[in-house]
Amino acid sequence: MKMEKQSYVRIATELGCEAQRVLFLSDNVREVRAAREAGMRALIVERPGNAVVSEEDRKELGAVESLEEVEIR
């Protein structure tokens, strides 16, 4: 399930890297939360036509509308 931490742990393992080195972007708040629980950097991507993201989720999880807004360190 994409809404569960273990899914993202498995993804990092299959990529052969530590979870904290993965940047996960999604328009689904629950997916972003699960990825963060697995140790990934994760952001909400807000796009026209998708579910509205609450201000609380935006502040807690971070949100972008474009890849140009993403800082890669």
Stockholm file with secondary structure:
# STOCKHOLM 1.0

chainA/1-73         MKMEKQSYVRIATELGCEAQRVLFLSDNVREVRAAREAGMRALIVERPGNAVVSEEDRKELGAVESLEEVEIR
#=GR chainA/1-73 SS CTTSHHHHHHHHHHHTSCGGGCEEEESCHHHHHHHHHTTCEEEEECCTTSCCCCHHHHHHHCEESSGGGCCCC
#=GC SS_cons        CTTSHHHHHHHHHHHTSCGGGCEEEESCHHHHHHHHHTTCEEEEECCTTSCCCCHHHHHHHCEESSGGGCCCC
//
